[in-house]
Amino acid sequence: KKISEELTIRAERDLLTGLYNKETTRVLIEEELENQPESVSALMVLDLDNFKQINDELGHFCGDKVLAQVASKLSSQFRTSDIIGRIGGDEFAVLLIEQAEGDVLRTAECILEAIRAPFPLQEGEARISSSVGVAFHSLEAATPARLLKNADVAMYRAKGEGRDRLWRYRPSTFTDSGYGRVF
């Protein structure tokens, strides 16, 4: 039984951060949105700015320590009912369920601030920032895939506008072929 539980954890979780892995995050988001089609859920996609510098200057071991600390900071900012996953090397997604738009945006600002705080390492400390994109399900995206695309587009806009910022997706200001002002 213990081996079976460990295999399940390994299949569902990112081993470095303990968060859900990319596939599990996708499945859980799809299930949640199918079960609650009318709920106002928000998807937040977060990418660490200039994370490659950590790996290049301090080494991958330190980069892994920073990723684990980012996961810990994210876990402390969200409710247990929210879905938090690592969906790429230094990219994370969070589905916030039944939360008002203002609360979601305030939480995203808190995440930006938490990521700005120094990350203690044996070698000293690392400083990074993040870019966050937010999209709302029942307001702007009919499918989980579209919701992820919208949040991802907003996150890339945050990066394009100078990094270390939040952008909220609004369909009236984005098109499939380009960006518009969102926040």
Residue pairs with C-beta under 8 A, 6 or more apart in sequence:
11 24
12 20
12 21
12 24
13 19
13 20
13 21
13 24
14 20
14 21
14 22
14 71
14 85
14 86
16 64
16 67
16 68
16 71
16 86
17 67
17 68
17 70
17 71
17 86
18 68
18 71
19 71
19 74
19 75
19 84
19 85
19 86
19 92
20 28
20 83
20 84
20 85
20 86
21 85
21 86
22 85
22 86
22 87
22 88
24 85
25 83
25 84
25 85
25 86
25 87
25 93
26 87
26 144
26 148
28 83
28 85
28 95
29 43
29 83
29 93
29 95
29 144
29 147
29 148
30 144
32 41
32 83
32 95
32 97
33 39
33 41
33 137
33 143
33 144
33 147
36 97
36 98
37 138
38 138
39 97
39 98
39 137
39 138
40 98
40 99
40 100
40 101
40 136
40 137
40 138
40 139
41 95
41 96
41 97
41 98
41 99
41 136
41 137
41 138
42 95
42 96
42 99
42 101
42 104
42 134
42 135
42 136
42 137
43 93
43 94
43 95
43 96
43 134
43 135
43 136
43 137
43 147
43 148
43 150
43 151
44 93
44 94
44 95
44 96
44 104
44 107
44 108
44 111
44 132
44 133
44 134
44 151
45 87
45 91
45 92
45 93
45 132
45 133
45 134
45 148
45 151
45 152
45 154
45 155
46 74
46 91
46 92
46 93
46 94
46 111
46 115
46 130
46 131
46 132
46 133
46 155
47 88
47 90
47 91
47 92
47 130
47 131
47 155
47 159
48 66
48 70
48 90
48 91
48 115
48 128
48 129
48 130
49 128
49 129
49 130
49 131
49 159
49 163
49 164
50 128
50 129
50 163
51 63
51 66
51 89
51 90
51 128
54 62
54 63
54 66
54 126
54 128
55 62
55 63
58 121
58 123
58 126
62 121
62 123
62 126
65 119
65 121
66 119
66 121
66 126
66 128
67 86
67 90
69 119
70 92
70 115
70 119
71 84
71 86
71 92
73 111
73 114
73 115
74 84
74 92
74 94
74 111
75 84
77 107
77 110
77 111
77 114
78 84
78 94
78 96
78 107
79 96
81 97
82 94
82 95
82 96
82 97
83 93
83 94
83 95
83 97
84 92
84 93
84 94
85 92
85 93
85 94
86 92
87 93
93 148
93 151
96 104
96 107
99 107
101 136
104 134
104 136
105 134
105 166
105 168
108 132
108 134
108 166
109 166
111 130
111 132
112 129
112 130
112 132
112 164
112 165
112 166
115 128
115 129
115 130
116 127
116 128
116 129
116 164
118 125
118 126
118 127
119 125
119 126
119 127
119 128
129 163
129 164
130 164
131 155
131 156
131 158
131 159
131 163
131 164
131 165
131 167
132 155
132 158
132 165
132 166
132 167
133 150
133 151
133 152
133 153
133 154
133 155
133 156
133 157
133 158
133 166
133 167
133 168
133 169
134 151
134 154
134 166
134 167
134 168
134 169
135 141
135 147
135 150
135 151
135 154
135 168
135 169
136 169
137 147
140 147
140 150
140 169
140 170
140 171
141 147
141 149
141 150
150 169
150 171
150 174
151 169
153 169
153 174
153 179
154 167
154 168
154 169
154 174
154 182
155 167
156 179
157 167
157 174
157 179
157 182
158 165
158 166
158 167
160 179
161 167
166 183
167 182
167 183
168 182
168 183
169 182
170 180
170 182
172 180
173 180
173 181
173 182
174 180
174 182
